[in-house]
Amino acid sequence: MPQSFEPSQNKFYPPSFYELYQPIAKILPETPMLESRGNRPLKMTFEDQLKSLIFFHLEEHVSARHLIQVLNEDDFARENIAPQDGIGKSSFSEAINNRGLEQLAFIFQKLGCEASNILPNQYTDLGELVAIDGSLIDAVLSMTWADYRKNSKKAKIHLGFNLNQGIPSKIFFTNGKGAERPFVSQILLPGQTGVGDRGYQKHDLFDSLQDEGKSFVIRIKANTSKTCLKKNEVNPDSIVFYDAEVLLGKPQNNNQTKRSVRLVGYRVDGVDYWIATDRRDLTSEQIAKIYKLRWDIEKFFARWKRHLRVYHLIARSKYGLMVQILAGLITYLLLAIYCHKNHGEPVSIKRVRQLRIQIQNELRDSGSSTDSFFFKEQKRYQSHARS
């Protein structure tokens, strides 16, 4: 069973870092054990691995070499993040590329539930909303499994994003050519509403989601064939110009929906949006609002990639890359809980930077930081001067 991350007298834990980590400390005792596959003990326990990866994302390290150097040379990281006997490049690489995925998936699922219980629900009147999107990760040519096109390798993640509380909820992983539509049903639970762009338009998908009791708000192409069954009234002062029950596609092309969908058309800044949905319990304006919320997943990807360094590869195997990505999602969930509890706000780069600075300030006050040598020498000099 993983050891809990508890303060001890011979180590200094910055209060802010310890507070950030606390939600995981509660989950660790029930996390599946990570055991050595041979007779030798693990050089890096699961908690060592988890803390190192959170530290990687939080502190904006740019590579695995950078992280390993800090783990071995930074006072705080060496004493509180790294394994007790330190960590070398080969041991770190072996751990990241071969171990911990089951445990990280467990932590991600449990921490997501914890965050859902803590963070406020911003759109209770709209139901459970899950934005669905894919994101490509540039890979190196040696990553032969990450097919994309000739002389180009990419991996892809397929993410479900809880729009009500602004946090990631589910993730799947493929090579760059992996289709996105098959993951919609796997990401959604019955009663949830999936929100997607035109890349998720597929008429038999609209039928199957309704059969499964899963809802959707998905933009479709403007030139999609539609057979109107019944028109609904629209407010002439609204951005909505069309609201009707329709069948999408043509029977002669064998792509017509078997079940009718509600089609809402609205115009913003001269652009027409056509939204297919089965949500007949909402106004057309609310449907337009739900699709607008889809941009929240784009904002998440932008912040996550840029400020938590999740796409700076520290692994080359498919397994290792999934380990890194899951750790990045876990770090974001920790930040979401921390920012809400301490600032009543969602995650922002301002608050992430503030947390980094706060941790460093606490370390300086304790005389334990990357510059601790200078603080210790200064204290020794002052002590001699007074005597």
Residue pairs with C-beta under 8 A, 6 or more apart in sequence:
1 29
1 31
1 33
2 28
2 29
2 31
2 33
2 34
2 45
2 46
2 47
2 103
3 28
3 45
3 47
4 25
4 28
4 29
5 18
5 21
5 24
5 25
5 28
5 47
5 51
6 25
7 13
7 18
11 79
11 80
12 76
12 79
12 80
12 363
12 366
12 368
13 80
14 76
14 358
14 359
14 362
14 363
14 366
15 362
16 355
16 358
16 359
16 362
17 359
17 362
19 338
19 342
20 58
20 334
20 335
20 338
20 355
21 51
21 54
21 334
23 111
23 114
23 115
23 333
23 334
23 337
24 50
24 107
24 111
24 330
24 334
26 114
27 106
27 107
27 110
27 111
27 114
28 47
30 110
31 46
31 103
31 106
31 107
32 102
32 103
32 106
34 42
34 45
34 46
34 49
34 99
34 100
34 103
35 42
36 42
42 95
43 83
43 85
43 87
43 91
43 95
44 52
44 83
44 87
44 91
44 92
44 95
45 83
46 99
46 100
46 103
48 81
48 82
48 83
48 87
49 95
49 96
49 99
49 100
50 100
50 103
50 104
50 107
50 327
50 330
51 80
51 81
52 67
52 71
52 81
52 82
52 87
52 92
53 96
53 323
53 324
53 327
53 328
53 330
53 331
54 327
54 330
54 331
54 334
55 61
55 67
55 70
55 71
55 77
55 81
56 67
56 309
56 314
56 327
57 308
57 309
57 310
57 327
57 328
57 331
58 308
58 331
58 352
58 355
58 356
59 70
59 356
60 307
60 308
60 309
60 356
61 67
61 70
61 309
61 312
62 309
62 312
63 312
63 314
64 89
64 92
64 93
64 96
64 314
64 315
65 89
67 92
67 314
68 87
68 88
68 89
68 92
70 77
70 370
71 77
71 78
71 81
71 82
71 86
71 87
72 78
72 82
72 86
72 87
73 370
74 369
74 370
75 363
75 368
75 369
75 370
75 372
76 363
76 368
76 369
76 370
78 86
79 368
93 315
93 320
96 314
96 315
96 320
96 323
96 324
97 315
97 316
97 317
97 319
97 320
97 323
98 317
98 319
98 320
100 323
101 319
101 322
101 323
101 326
104 323
104 326
104 327
104 330
105 326
107 330
108 171
108 326
108 329
108 330
108 333
111 330
111 333
111 334
112 162
112 167
112 168
112 169
112 333
114 337
115 165
115 167
115 333
115 336
115 337
116 162
116 165
116 167
118 337
118 340
118 341
119 165
119 166
119 167
119 336
119 337
119 340
120 165
120 340
121 164
121 165
122 164
122 165
122 166
123 129
123 163
123 164
123 293
124 164
125 286
126 164
126 193
126 282
126 286
126 289
126 290
127 191
127 192
127 193
127 215
127 279
128 162
128 164
128 189
128 191
128 192
128 193
129 162
129 163
129 164
129 192
129 193
129 195
129 217
129 290
129 293
130 160
130 161
130 162
130 163
130 169
130 187
130 188
130 192
130 193
130 194
130 195
131 160
131 161
131 163
131 194
131 195
131 196
131 293
131 294
131 296
131 297
132 158
132 159
132 160
132 161
132 180
132 183
132 184
132 187
132 188
132 194
132 195
132 196
132 200
132 297
133 158
133 159
133 161
133 180
133 196
133 197
133 294
133 297
133 298
133 301
134 156
134 157
134 158
134 159
134 178
134 180
134 199
135 156
135 157
135 159
135 301
135 305
136 148
136 154
136 155
136 156
136 176
137 154
137 155
137 156
137 157
137 311
137 313
137 321
137 325
138 153
138 154
138 311
139 146
139 148
139 153
139 154
139 155
139 176
139 313
139 321
140 153
140 313
140 316
141 151
141 153
142 316
143 153
143 155
143 316
143 317
144 153
145 175
145 317
145 318
146 153
146 154
146 155
146 175
146 176
146 318
147 153
147 175
147 176
147 177
148 154
148 175
148 176
148 177
152 176
153 176
154 175
154 176
155 173
155 174
155 175
155 176
155 318
155 321
156 173
156 174
156 175
156 176
156 177
156 178
157 171
157 172
157 173
157 325
158 171
158 172
158 173
158 174
158 178
158 180
158 183
158 187
159 168
159 170
159 171
159 187
159 297
160 168
160 169
160 170
160 171
160 187
160 188
161 167
161 168
161 169
161 296
161 297
161 300
162 168
162 169
163 195
163 293
163 294
163 296
163 297
165 336
166 296
166 300
166 336
166 346
166 347
167 332
167 333
167 336
168 300
168 329
168 332
168 333
169 187
170 186
170 187
171 325
171 326
171 329
172 183
172 186
172 187
173 318
173 321
173 322
173 325
180 199
180 200
181 199
181 200
181 202
181 205
184 194
184 196
184 200
184 205
184 209
184 216
185 205
185 208
185 209
185 212
185 214
187 194
188 194
188 209
188 214
189 214
190 212
190 213
190 214
191 213
191 214
191 215
192 214
192 215
193 214
193 215
193 216
193 217
193 279
193 290
194 200
194 209
194 214
194 215
194 216
194 217
194 218
195 216
195 217
195 218
195 290
195 291
195 293
195 294
196 216
196 217
196 218
196 219
196 294
197 218
197 219
197 294
198 218
198 219
198 220
198 221
200 218
201 218
201 219
201 220
201 221
201 224
201 276
203 248
203 249
203 255
203 256
203 257
204 255
204 257
206 216
206 218
206 248
206 257
206 259
206 261
206 276
206 278
207 257
207 258
207 259
209 215
209 216
209 278
210 259
210 278
215 277
215 278
215 279
216 276
216 277
216 278
217 275
217 276
217 277
217 279
217 287
217 290
217 291
218 275
218 276
218 277
219 273
219 274
219 275
219 276
219 291
220 248
220 263
220 274
220 275
220 276
221 274
222 272
222 274
224 248
224 249
224 274
225 248
225 249
225 250
226 246
226 247
226 248
226 263
227 246
227 247
227 256
228 244
228 245
228 246
229 244
229 245
229 246
229 247
229 260
230 244
230 245
231 243
231 244
232 243
232 244
232 245
232 262
232 284
233 243
234 240
234 241
234 242
234 243
234 284
235 285
238 266
238 284
238 285
239 266
239 267
239 268
239 285
239 288
240 264
240 265
240 266
240 284
240 285
240 288
241 265
241 266
241 267
241 272
242 263
242 264
242 265
242 266
242 274
243 262
243 263
243 264
243 265
243 284
244 262
244 263
245 260
245 261
245 262
245 263
246 260
246 261
246 262
246 263
247 256
247 257
247 260
247 261
248 256
248 257
248 261
248 263
248 276
249 255
249 256
249 257
250 256
261 276
261 277
261 278
262 276
262 277
262 278
262 279
262 280
262 287
263 274
263 275
263 276
263 277
264 274
264 275
264 277
264 284
264 287
264 288
265 272
265 273
265 274
265 275
266 272
266 273
266 275
266 284
266 288
267 273
273 288
273 291
275 287
275 288
275 291
277 287
279 287
279 290
282 290
300 332
303 347
303 348
303 349
304 310
304 328
304 332
305 311
307 349
307 352
308 328
308 331
308 332
308 352
310 324
310 325
310 328
313 321
313 324
314 320
314 324
315 321
315 323
315 324
332 347
335 347
335 351
335 352
335 355
336 346
336 347
338 355
339 345
339 346
339 347
339 348
339 351
340 346
343 351
345 351
360 369
363 369
363 370
363 372
364 371
364 375
367 375
367 376
367 379
369 375
